[in-house]
Amino acid sequence: MAIQEPENISRDAAVVALFDTHLAAENAVKQLQREGFPMNQLSLVGKDYHTEDHVIGYYNAGERMKFWGRLGAWWGGMAGLLFGSAFLLVPGVGHLFVLGPLAHWIMAGLEGAAVAGGVSALGAGLVSLGIPRNSIVQYESQLKAGKFLVVASGTNKDVLHARDLLRNTSPSECRDFQRVPEPA
């Protein structure tokens, strides 16, 4: 069975903002929500715990996610704002939660065997948004260190608006990327 593309989501461009804490990432997501940015074009990626913590579990119950971990209640609240979810083990990075359409693009990449050229499943999803491989290595390293990514995708106009909003939330880094269409 083929994975369906999320409806009405352009992937012309993306902006990635890096945050040092889950609270800073939450602030950014809520700022975008307040300003009317479509939540179905927003993704959040991060770890729930450090290597010394123990994940107790995770499951998806219909449209809701359930978590048991240090930030379980926080992840559950964020899952209520964003559309789509995945829990991944990325070699060299660890366990990651992915909320939003990026979860779909990761799974579509896995289904289509797009995980090639030395990128992880997360990397395949980010590549599909036009994020270059060298940036993916940097983002995976930051995620391993406990940082959080907020990724907004859409038309060039959507992404420029999201970038301006995200920059006002004091990320440690904020970069936008243009997706280069694949040759026909």
Phi and psi restraints in degrees (value plus and minus 20) as a CYANA .aco file:
   2 ALA   PHI     -98.3   -58.3
   2 ALA   PSI     125.3   165.3
   3 ILE   PHI    -100.7   -60.7
   3 ILE   PSI     110.3   150.3
   4 GLN   PHI    -100.0   -60.0
   4 GLN   PSI     119.4   159.4
   5 GLU   PHI     -86.9   -46.9
   5 GLU   PSI     113.7   153.7
   6 PRO   PHI     -75.7   -35.7
   6 PRO   PSI     116.3   156.3
   7 GLU   PHI     -86.9   -46.9
   7 GLU   PSI     121.2   161.2
   8 ASN   PHI      37.7    77.7
   8 ASN   PSI      12.1    52.1
   9 ILE   PHI    -134.9   -94.9
   9 ILE   PSI      91.6   131.6
  10 SER   PHI     -98.6   -58.6
  10 SER   PSI     125.9   165.9
  11 ARG   PHI    -140.9  -100.9
  11 ARG   PSI      21.2    61.2
  12 ASP   PHI     -87.5   -47.5
  12 ASP   PSI     -52.3   -12.3
  13 ALA   PHI    -174.5  -134.5
  13 ALA   PSI     146.5   186.5
  14 ALA   PHI    -169.2  -129.2
  14 ALA   PSI     133.8   173.8
  15 VAL   PHI    -146.6  -106.6
  15 VAL   PSI     116.4   156.4
  16 VAL   PHI    -140.1  -100.1
  16 VAL   PSI     104.1   144.1
  17 ALA   PHI    -135.3   -95.3
  17 ALA   PSI     116.9   156.9
  18 LEU   PHI    -127.8   -87.8
  18 LEU   PSI     110.4   150.4
  19 PHE   PHI    -144.0  -104.0
  19 PHE   PSI     124.6   164.6
  20 ASP   PHI     -97.7   -57.7
  20 ASP   PSI     -45.2    -5.2
  21 THR   PHI    -154.1  -114.1
  21 THR   PSI     140.1   180.1
  22 HIS   PHI     -86.5   -46.5
  22 HIS   PSI     -52.6   -12.6
  23 LEU   PHI     -87.9   -47.9
  23 LEU   PSI     -57.4   -17.4
  24 ALA   PHI     -86.8   -46.8
  24 ALA   PSI     -60.3   -20.3
  25 ALA   PHI     -84.6   -44.6
  25 ALA   PSI     -61.7   -21.7
  26 GLU   PHI     -81.3   -41.3
  26 GLU   PSI     -63.9   -23.9
  27 ASN   PHI     -77.6   -37.6
  27 ASN   PSI     -62.4   -22.4
  28 ALA   PHI     -84.3   -44.3
  28 ALA   PSI     -65.8   -25.8
  29 VAL   PHI     -80.4   -40.4
  29 VAL   PSI     -65.0   -25.0
  30 LYS   PHI     -88.0   -48.0
  30 LYS   PSI     -53.5   -13.5
  31 GLN   PHI     -84.4   -44.4
  31 GLN   PSI     -64.6   -24.6
  32 LEU   PHI     -81.8   -41.8
  32 LEU   PSI     -60.2   -20.2
  33 GLN   PHI     -82.7   -42.7
  33 GLN   PSI     -66.9   -26.9
  34 ARG   PHI     -79.3   -39.3
  34 ARG   PSI     -54.7   -14.7
  35 GLU   PHI    -107.5   -67.5
  35 GLU   PSI     -14.4    25.6
  36 GLY   PHI      65.1   105.1
  36 GLY   PSI      -8.1    31.9
  37 PHE   PHI     -87.3   -47.3
  37 PHE   PSI     114.0   154.0
  38 PRO   PHI     -82.2   -42.2
  38 PRO   PSI     101.2   141.2
  39 MET   PHI     -85.4   -45.4
  39 MET   PSI     -42.0    -2.0
  40 ASN   PHI     -98.3   -58.3
  40 ASN   PSI     -17.6    22.4
  41 GLN   PHI    -134.0   -94.0
  41 GLN   PSI      -7.4    32.6
  42 LEU   PHI    -140.5  -100.5
  42 LEU   PSI     114.8   154.8
  43 SER   PHI    -146.8  -106.8
  43 SER   PSI     134.8   174.8
  44 LEU   PHI    -154.5  -114.5
  44 LEU   PSI     113.7   153.7
  45 VAL   PHI    -151.8  -111.8
  45 VAL   PSI     116.2   156.2
  46 GLY   PHI    -196.3  -156.3
  46 GLY   PSI     154.8   194.8
  47 LYS   PHI    -117.4   -77.4
  47 LYS   PSI     133.9   173.9
  48 ASP   PHI    -113.7   -73.7
  48 ASP   PSI     -36.8     3.2
  49 TYR   PHI    -176.7  -136.7
  49 TYR   PSI     147.9   187.9
  50 HIS   PHI    -117.0   -77.0
  50 HIS   PSI     150.7   190.7
  51 THR   PHI     -80.9   -40.9
  51 THR   PSI     -44.2    -4.2
  52 GLU   PHI    -102.5   -62.5
  52 GLU   PSI     -32.1     7.9
  53 ASP   PHI    -105.4   -65.4
  53 ASP   PSI     145.7   185.7
  54 HIS   PHI    -143.7  -103.7
  54 HIS   PSI     105.1   145.1
  55 VAL   PHI     -95.4   -55.4
  55 VAL   PSI     112.7   152.7
  56 ILE   PHI    -110.9   -70.9
  56 ILE   PSI     -55.4   -15.4
  57 GLY   PHI     150.8   190.8
  57 GLY   PSI     154.4   194.4
  58 TYR   PHI    -178.4  -138.4
  58 TYR   PSI     119.5   159.5
  59 TYR   PHI    -174.4  -134.4
  59 TYR   PSI     141.8   181.8
  60 ASN   PHI    -132.7   -92.7
  60 ASN   PSI     100.0   140.0
  61 ALA   PHI    -132.9   -92.9
  61 ALA   PSI      72.8   112.8
  62 GLY   PHI      46.0    86.0
  62 GLY   PSI    -141.9  -101.9
  63 GLU   PHI    -109.7   -69.7
  63 GLU   PSI     -20.3    19.7
  64 ARG   PHI    -134.6   -94.6
  64 ARG   PSI     128.8   168.8
  65 MET   PHI    -126.1   -86.1
  65 MET   PSI     126.2   166.2
  66 LYS   PHI    -142.3  -102.3
  66 LYS   PSI     114.3   154.3
  67 PHE   PHI    -148.5  -108.5
  67 PHE   PSI     127.4   167.4
  68 TRP   PHI    -151.8  -111.8
  68 TRP   PSI      84.7   124.7
  69 GLY   PHI    -190.5  -150.5
  69 GLY   PSI    -198.9  -158.9
  70 ARG   PHI     -78.1   -38.1
  70 ARG   PSI     -59.6   -19.6
  71 LEU   PHI    -128.5   -88.5
  71 LEU   PSI       7.1    47.1
  72 GLY   PHI     -73.6   -33.6
  72 GLY   PSI     -68.6   -28.6
  73 ALA   PHI     -84.1   -44.1
  73 ALA   PSI     -58.6   -18.6
  74 TRP   PHI     -84.2   -44.2
  74 TRP   PSI     -69.7   -29.7
  75 TRP   PHI     -79.4   -39.4
  75 TRP   PSI     -60.6   -20.6
  76 GLY   PHI     -80.5   -40.5
  76 GLY   PSI     -62.2   -22.2
  77 GLY   PHI     -85.2   -45.2
  77 GLY   PSI     -60.9   -20.9
  78 MET   PHI     -87.9   -47.9
  78 MET   PSI     -54.9   -14.9
  79 ALA   PHI     -83.3   -43.3
  79 ALA   PSI     -47.7    -7.7
  80 GLY   PHI     -90.4   -50.4
  80 GLY   PSI     -40.9    -0.9
  81 LEU   PHI    -112.4   -72.4
  81 LEU   PSI     -52.2   -12.2
  82 LEU   PHI    -128.3   -88.3
  82 LEU   PSI     138.3   178.3
  83 PHE   PHI    -127.9   -87.9
  83 PHE   PSI      98.5   138.5
  84 GLY   PHI      82.1   122.1
  84 GLY   PSI     131.6   171.6
  85 SER   PHI    -176.4  -136.4
  85 SER   PSI     131.7   171.7
  86 ALA   PHI    -173.9  -133.9
  86 ALA   PSI     130.7   170.7
  87 PHE   PHI    -145.4  -105.4
  87 PHE   PSI      96.6   136.6
  88 LEU   PHI    -141.9  -101.9
  88 LEU   PSI     130.0   170.0
  89 LEU   PHI    -126.0   -86.0
  89 LEU   PSI      89.4   129.4
  90 VAL   PHI    -122.5   -82.5
  90 VAL   PSI      94.5   134.5
  91 PRO   PHI     -73.2   -33.2
  91 PRO   PSI     113.5   153.5
  92 GLY   PHI      63.9   103.9
  92 GLY   PSI     -33.7     6.3
  93 VAL   PHI    -133.6   -93.6
  93 VAL   PSI     -66.9   -26.9
  94 GLY   PHI      94.8   134.8
  94 GLY   PSI    -182.7  -142.7
  95 HIS   PHI     -98.4   -58.4
  95 HIS   PSI     111.6   151.6
  96 LEU   PHI    -149.0  -109.0
  96 LEU   PSI     122.8   162.8
  97 PHE   PHI    -116.4   -76.4
  97 PHE   PSI     116.6   156.6
  98 VAL   PHI    -147.1  -107.1
  98 VAL   PSI     100.2   140.2
  99 LEU   PHI    -136.1   -96.1
  99 LEU   PSI     123.2   163.2
 100 GLY   PHI      82.9   122.9
 100 GLY   PSI    -195.0  -155.0
 101 PRO   PHI     -83.5   -43.5
 101 PRO   PSI     -40.8    -0.8
 102 LEU   PHI     -77.9   -37.9
 102 LEU   PSI     -53.4   -13.4
 103 ALA   PHI     -79.0   -39.0
 103 ALA   PSI     -62.9   -22.9
 104 HIS   PHI     -82.7   -42.7
 104 HIS   PSI     -67.0   -27.0
 105 TRP   PHI     -86.9   -46.9
 105 TRP   PSI     -50.1   -10.1
 106 ILE   PHI     -86.1   -46.1
 106 ILE   PSI     -69.0   -29.0
 107 MET   PHI     -84.6   -44.6
 107 MET   PSI     -58.5   -18.5
 108 ALA   PHI     -83.7   -43.7
 108 ALA   PSI     -58.7   -18.7
 109 GLY   PHI     -84.2   -44.2
 109 GLY   PSI     -59.6   -19.6
 110 LEU   PHI     -86.6   -46.6
 110 LEU   PSI     -62.3   -22.3
 111 GLU   PHI     -84.7   -44.7
 111 GLU   PSI     -58.0   -18.0
 112 GLY   PHI    -108.3   -68.3
 112 GLY   PSI      -9.8    30.2
 113 ALA   PHI      35.0    75.0
 113 ALA   PSI      17.3    57.3
 114 ALA   PHI    -102.7   -62.7
 114 ALA   PSI     -23.3    16.7
 115 VAL   PHI    -100.1   -60.1
 115 VAL   PSI      68.9   108.9
 116 ALA   PHI    -159.7  -119.7
 116 ALA   PSI     152.0   192.0
 117 GLY   PHI      47.5    87.5
 117 GLY   PSI       5.0    45.0
 118 GLY   PHI      60.5   100.5
 118 GLY   PSI      -7.9    32.1
 119 VAL   PHI    -118.2   -78.2
 119 VAL   PSI     130.8   170.8
 120 SER   PHI     -98.0   -58.0
 120 SER   PSI     158.3   198.3
 121 ALA   PHI     -78.9   -38.9
 121 ALA   PSI     -65.1   -25.1
 122 LEU   PHI     -79.3   -39.3
 122 LEU   PSI     -63.6   -23.6
 123 GLY   PHI     -79.5   -39.5
 123 GLY   PSI     -60.2   -20.2
 124 ALA   PHI     -82.1   -42.1
 124 ALA   PSI     -60.9   -20.9
 125 GLY   PHI     -85.3   -45.3
 125 GLY   PSI     -61.3   -21.3
 126 LEU   PHI     -89.5   -49.5
 126 LEU   PSI     -57.6   -17.6
 127 VAL   PHI     -79.7   -39.7
 127 VAL   PSI     -58.3   -18.3
 128 SER   PHI     -85.4   -45.4
 128 SER   PSI     -35.2     4.8
 129 LEU   PHI    -116.3   -76.3
 129 LEU   PSI     -18.2    21.8
 130 GLY   PHI      71.3   111.3
 130 GLY   PSI      -5.8    34.2
 131 ILE   PHI    -107.3   -67.3
 131 ILE   PSI     103.7   143.7
 132 PRO   PHI     -87.7   -47.7
 132 PRO   PSI     132.7   172.7
 133 ARG   PHI     -77.0   -37.0
 133 ARG   PSI     -58.3   -18.3
 134 ASN   PHI     -85.5   -45.5
 134 ASN   PSI     -52.8   -12.8
 135 SER   PHI     -91.2   -51.2
 135 SER   PSI     -54.9   -14.9
 136 ILE   PHI     -81.6   -41.6
 136 ILE   PSI     -63.0   -23.0
 137 VAL   PHI     -79.1   -39.1
 137 VAL   PSI     -62.8   -22.8
 138 GLN   PHI     -83.7   -43.7
 138 GLN   PSI     -65.6   -25.6
 139 TYR   PHI     -84.6   -44.6
 139 TYR   PSI     -60.0   -20.0
 140 GLU   PHI     -83.0   -43.0
 140 GLU   PSI     -58.1   -18.1
 141 SER   PHI     -84.3   -44.3
 141 SER   PSI     -61.2   -21.2
 142 GLN   PHI     -87.4   -47.4
 142 GLN   PSI     -59.2   -19.2
 143 LEU   PHI     -83.5   -43.5
 143 LEU   PSI     -61.5   -21.5
 144 LYS   PHI     -79.0   -39.0
 144 LYS   PSI     -53.9   -13.9
 145 ALA   PHI    -100.7   -60.7
 145 ALA   PSI     -17.8    22.2
 146 GLY   PHI      76.1   116.1
 146 GLY   PSI     -10.5    29.5
 147 LYS   PHI    -101.4   -61.4
 147 LYS   PSI     153.0   193.0
 148 PHE   PHI    -147.1  -107.1
 148 PHE   PSI     119.7   159.7
 149 LEU   PHI    -126.0   -86.0
 149 LEU   PSI     114.6   154.6
 150 VAL   PHI    -133.9   -93.9
 150 VAL   PSI     103.3   143.3
 151 VAL   PHI    -141.5  -101.5
 151 VAL   PSI     100.4   140.4
 152 ALA   PHI    -130.3   -90.3
 152 ALA   PSI     112.2   152.2
 153 SER   PHI    -145.7  -105.7
 153 SER   PSI     142.4   182.4
 154 GLY   PHI     133.0   173.0
 154 GLY   PSI    -174.9  -134.9
 155 THR   PHI     -90.1   -50.1
 155 THR   PSI     145.4   185.4
 156 ASN   PHI     -76.1   -36.1
 156 ASN   PSI     -61.7   -21.7
 157 LYS   PHI     -83.5   -43.5
 157 LYS   PSI     -65.0   -25.0
 158 ASP   PHI     -77.6   -37.6
 158 ASP   PSI     -66.0   -26.0
 159 VAL   PHI     -89.5   -49.5
 159 VAL   PSI     -58.8   -18.8
 160 LEU   PHI     -83.0   -43.0
 160 LEU   PSI     -60.6   -20.6
 161 HIS   PHI     -83.3   -43.3
 161 HIS   PSI     -67.2   -27.2
 162 ALA   PHI     -81.6   -41.6
 162 ALA   PSI     -61.5   -21.5
 163 ARG   PHI     -79.4   -39.4
 163 ARG   PSI     -65.7   -25.7
 164 ASP   PHI     -82.0   -42.0
 164 ASP   PSI     -61.3   -21.3
 165 LEU   PHI     -86.7   -46.7
 165 LEU   PSI     -63.8   -23.8
 166 LEU   PHI     -84.7   -44.7
 166 LEU   PSI     -59.0   -19.0
 167 ARG   PHI     -82.0   -42.0
 167 ARG   PSI     -47.3    -7.3
 168 ASN   PHI     -99.0   -59.0
 168 ASN   PSI     -24.2    15.8
 169 THR   PHI    -121.2   -81.2
 169 THR   PSI      -8.8    31.2
 170 SER   PHI      39.7    79.7
 170 SER   PSI      34.2    74.2
 171 PRO   PHI     -91.7   -51.7
 171 PRO   PSI     138.8   178.8
 172 SER   PHI     -93.8   -53.8
 172 SER   PSI     -41.1    -1.1
 173 GLU   PHI    -176.3  -136.3
 173 GLU   PSI     127.3   167.3
 174 CYS   PHI    -169.5  -129.5
 174 CYS   PSI      97.2   137.2
 175 ARG   PHI    -153.9  -113.9
 175 ARG   PSI     124.1   164.1
 176 ASP   PHI    -131.3   -91.3
 176 ASP   PSI     133.0   173.0
 177 PHE   PHI    -155.3  -115.3
 177 PHE   PSI     122.5   162.5
 178 GLN   PHI    -120.3   -80.3
 178 GLN   PSI     114.2   154.2
 179 ARG   PHI    -102.0   -62.0
 179 ARG   PSI     108.7   148.7
 180 VAL   PHI    -114.6   -74.6
 180 VAL   PSI      97.2   137.2
 181 PRO   PHI     -78.7   -38.7
 181 PRO   PSI     124.3   164.3
 182 GLU   PHI     -90.7   -50.7
 182 GLU   PSI     124.0   164.0
 183 PRO   PHI     -82.8   -42.8
 183 PRO   PSI     124.4   164.4
